């Protein structure tokens, strides 16, 4: 990927916004692991979801 001025400024702005925005209060979240059969892969696959 060729980096140019525009993509650099977008990335720098996003990184700066992450530091400026205060952290949201964390609510306890549960991780739910579900096994599903994926026909395209022909096997079982694990899908993890975060439930608040």
C-alpha positions in Angstrom: 0.0 0.0 0.0 1.4 3.4 -1.0 1.0 5.9 1.9 0.3 9.4 0.9 -0.4 12.6 2.8 -4.1 12.2 2.9 -4.0 8.6 4.3 -1.3 9.7 6.8 -3.5 12.6 8.1 -6.5 10.3 8.4 -4.6 7.8 10.4 -3.0 10.4 12.6 -6.4 12.0 13.3 -8.0 8.6 14.2 -5.1 7.8 16.6 -5.4 11.3 18.2 -9.2 10.9 18.6 -8.7 7.6 20.4 -6.5 9.3 23.0 -8.8 12.4 23.4 -12.1 10.6 23.8 -12.5 9.6 27.5 -12.9 5.9 28.2 -16.5 4.8 28.5 -17.5 3.2 31.8 -17.1 -0.5 31.5 -20.2 -2.6 32.1 -19.7 -6.3 32.8 -19.9 -8.2 29.5 -20.3 -11.9 28.9 -18.6 -13.7 26.1 -20.8 -16.3 24.4 -19.2 -19.0 22.4 -21.4 -20.8 19.8 -20.5 -23.6 17.5 -22.1 -23.5 14.1 -21.7 -25.7 11.0 -20.2 -23.7 8.1 -21.3 -25.4 4.9 -18.7 -23.5 2.8 -15.9 -24.8 5.0 -17.5 -28.2 5.5 -16.8 -28.2 9.2 -17.8 -26.7 12.6 -16.7 -23.2 13.4 -16.6 -21.3 16.7 -18.3 -17.9 16.8 -17.7 -15.6 19.8 -20.1 -12.8 20.7 -19.9 -10.2 23.4 -23.2 -9.7 25.2 -23.8 -6.8 27.5 
